[in-house]
Amino acid sequence: MRVFVAIDLPPETRARLETLLADLRHMPLRIGWARPEGIHLTLRFLGEVPEGSLEVIAGALERAARAQAPFSLEVAGVGTFPVRGAPRVLWAGVGGETGPMATLKRTIEKNLEAAGFAPDDRGFQPHLTLGRVKGPGRGDWRSIMTLHAEERFGSFEVREIVLFESQLTPAGALYRALRRFPLRGSATA
């Protein structure tokens, strides 16, 4: 099964991002848009793993969650990867208490590596993927992005991390929460 670890978004933030997506759909680029209900902040993509390894993964994530107190994040602004040249990914930015988020990410990595998973050597750039560019476009798409460059989409307290399953379908990826791990001091959901 294909799995990843993420921070889920509250409904209010998700609703604001859905409004943003409606505005961005007018951009003169061919884009595969994220479903609003599937937007999340990925902390670690594990990819295909044997179903039997889920308990080992869960143990690593539970220890990481218990080591981290809740913290606040803010979703604001939009941008592209890469920053210059033809865009491949459109994203909403993540700010706020990014120090605790980076600590949580490092703890997850350390625990998963100790459990036998290869380390993720890619740099961590927290963002929410809004869409993936599927081909060149025409016209001035940058001015539409600029309209939302300073827009705020909501702040929220991170109280858990989630292990998701990702199922690839012809209509795009579908995500299913397999298990939730409350952060230290958070009430169990």
N, C-alpha and C positions, 0 to 999 in steps of 0.2 A: 504494500500500500504506500501511497505517496503522502508524506506528512510534513508539517512545518509548525513552528512555535511562533505565536503572535500575541499582540495586545489587541483586544477587540475594542470597538468604539461604542460609545453610548448612542442611543437613538437620536438625541438632539443634534449631535455632531454629524451623524450619518445623514440626517434630513437636510442639513445645510450643504453637505457635499453633494447630495442629490440635486439640489438647486444649482450648484456650481456646474455639475456635469451637464445639465440642461442648457446652460449658457455656453459652455465650451463646445457642445456638439455642432455649433455653427462654424467652427474653424475649418478653413479650407485644407484640411489634411485627412488622409484616410487613416482612421484610428479604430482600434478595437477597444471599446470602452469597458471599464470595470463595472460590474453590477454594484449599485450602492450598498446592498446588503452584504457584499463580499469584501468591501474595503477594510483593511486591517493594517497594523504596523508589524511587519515581519521582523522577528528577532533572530530566527534561525530556520533556514530551509534545510530539511534533512533529505528530501527526495524519497526515492523508493527504499523502503525498509521492510524486512520480513515482519509479518504480523506478530510473530513470537517475540520480537524485540520491543514491543510497545510497553511492557512492564518495566524494562530496563530504562527506557526513555522517560517513562512516568516517574520513576524513582529519582532520576537526575533532575527533572523539572521540579518535583516536589521539594527537594533539598534547596534548589536555587530560589524558589518562591519563599520558602520559610526564612531564608537569609536576608530578604529584602523587605523593608518597610514600604508602604504605599507612597506614591509620589504623584505630582500633578504634571500633566502635559497640555500643550496648547497646539491646535491645528490652525495654521495661518499661512497665507501666501501660496503661490503656485510657481512651478518652474519645470525645467526639462533636464533630462540626461541625454546626451552630454549638454553641458551649459552652452557651448558654442557649436555651430554647425547644425547639421540636420538632426532634429530630435528623434529619439527612439522611445523615450518614456516621458509621459506627462505626470507630474506629481503635485501633491499638496504637502506643504512643509510641516515639520514637527519641531516644536520648541518647548520651553518651560523647564522643568527640572530634568534636564538631559543627563546630568551627572549620575543620579541614581539609575536612570535607564541604562546608561553605558555600563555601570557596575553590574546590573542585572544581566545584561548581555554577556559580559565577561564571565560571570558565574555560571550561566547556562553553558557557555562554550567549554569552560573548565570541567564541569560535571559530565557533559556529554563525551568529552575526550577521555575522561577517566573511565567512562562506561564502554569505551571501545570505538567511538565514532571519530572519523577523521576531522581535524580542526577545519574551521571555515577561515581561510586566509584572506578573504575579500574584506576590504574596508567597510565599516558600518556607517552608512549614511541614512539616518532615520528619515523616512518619507512614507507617504501613502500613495500607492500607484493608482492613478485615475484612468490611464489608458496607455496603450502601446501603439506606436505609429507603425502602420503596415505598408506605407509607401509614400513617395513624394507627393506634395500638395502644391497648390497654386494659391497665390494671394498672400495677404498680410496676416498670418496667423499670430505673429508676435504681439500685435496691438491688442488682440483679444486676451492674450495671456497677461499683458501689462495691466489691463483693467482690473484684474484680480490679484495682482502682485502683493498688495498689502492687506487683502481681505482676511478677516478672522472667521474661523468656522466653529470655534468652540474650545473650551477648556474642560478637562475632566480629571478625576483622580483615578490612577491606575491601581486597582486592588487585586488583580489576578493576571495570570498568563494562561494561554489556552493552547492545547495541542489540537491542531486541525488536521483533518484528512482533506486532500485535494483530489477531486475526481475530474479528469479531463474529458470533456464532451465536445461534440461538434459546435455547440452553442457557447463554448467557453468553460472555464473551470468552475466547479461547484465545490463549496467548502462546507464541511460538517465538523462541528466541535466534538472531539472525542472525549476530552477531559479538561477540566478547569482546575487551576492550582492557585488558591488564595495566597496573597503575599502575607508576610508576618503581621499578625494582629488584625487581619481582615476577617470578617465573618464568612463562614463557609456558605457558598451559594447553594 
